[in-house]
Amino acid sequence: MHSADSDEDNGKALPLSKLVEELTRALGRKLTAYIAGVKDVRALDR
């Protein structure tokens, strides 16, 4: 049985800007923009 305090049960939400930063670091700007459906990579800076 899982406790209510286990890490699996408590998802952590990231601010969108932090999520984009982490994805960009891991995947690169072009792939992150593609996944987000953004045509211009510069839009990631906004």
One Martini backbone bead per residue (centre of mass of N, CA, C, O) as a GRO file, in nm:
protein
   46
    1MET     BB    1   0.098   0.035   0.021
    2HIS     BB    2   0.048   0.370  -0.025
    3SER     BB    3   0.146   0.664   0.069
    4ALA     BB    4   0.068   1.003   0.062
    5ASP     BB    5   0.400   1.079   0.086
    6SER     BB    6   0.497   0.979  -0.164
    7ASP     BB    7   0.666   1.059  -0.453
    8GLU     BB    8   0.454   0.940  -0.653
    9ASP     BB    9   0.203   1.116  -0.532
   10ASN     BB   10   0.398   1.387  -0.550
   11GLY     BB   11   0.381   1.605  -0.769
   12LYS     BB   12   0.588   1.832  -0.943
   13ALA     BB   13   0.574   2.163  -1.024
   14LEU     BB   14   0.671   2.360  -1.294
   15PRO     BB   15   0.761   2.620  -1.428
   16LEU     BB   16   0.763   2.693  -1.752
   17SER     BB   17   1.047   2.818  -1.769
   18LYS     BB   18   1.191   2.573  -1.636
   19LEU     BB   19   1.102   2.358  -1.835
   20VAL     BB   20   1.231   2.484  -2.086
   21GLU     BB   21   1.517   2.488  -1.977
   22GLU     BB   22   1.547   2.179  -1.935
   23LEU     BB   23   1.479   2.090  -2.224
   24THR     BB   24   1.698   2.254  -2.367
   25ARG     BB   25   1.934   2.116  -2.226
   26ALA     BB   26   1.857   1.816  -2.318
   27LEU     BB   27   1.751   1.873  -2.643
   28GLY     BB   28   1.735   2.152  -2.740
   29ARG     BB   29   1.597   2.409  -2.918
   30LYS     BB   30   1.466   2.273  -3.165
   31LEU     BB   31   1.315   2.038  -3.022
   32THR     BB   32   1.157   2.209  -2.823
   33ALA     BB   33   1.005   2.373  -3.036
   34TYR     BB   34   0.871   2.136  -3.176
   35ILE     BB   35   0.713   2.025  -2.932
   36ALA     BB   36   0.567   2.316  -2.889
   37GLY     BB   37   0.495   2.434  -3.185
   38VAL     BB   38   0.740   2.614  -3.274
   39LYS     BB   39   0.889   2.794  -3.538
   40ASP     BB   40   1.046   2.992  -3.344
   41VAL     BB   41   1.311   2.969  -3.135
   42ARG     BB   42   1.287   3.257  -3.000
   43ALA     BB   43   1.022   3.191  -2.834
   44LEU     BB   44   1.172   3.061  -2.584
   45ASP     BB   45   1.255   3.354  -2.459
   46ARG     BB   46   0.945   3.442  -2.362
   0.00000   0.00000   0.00000
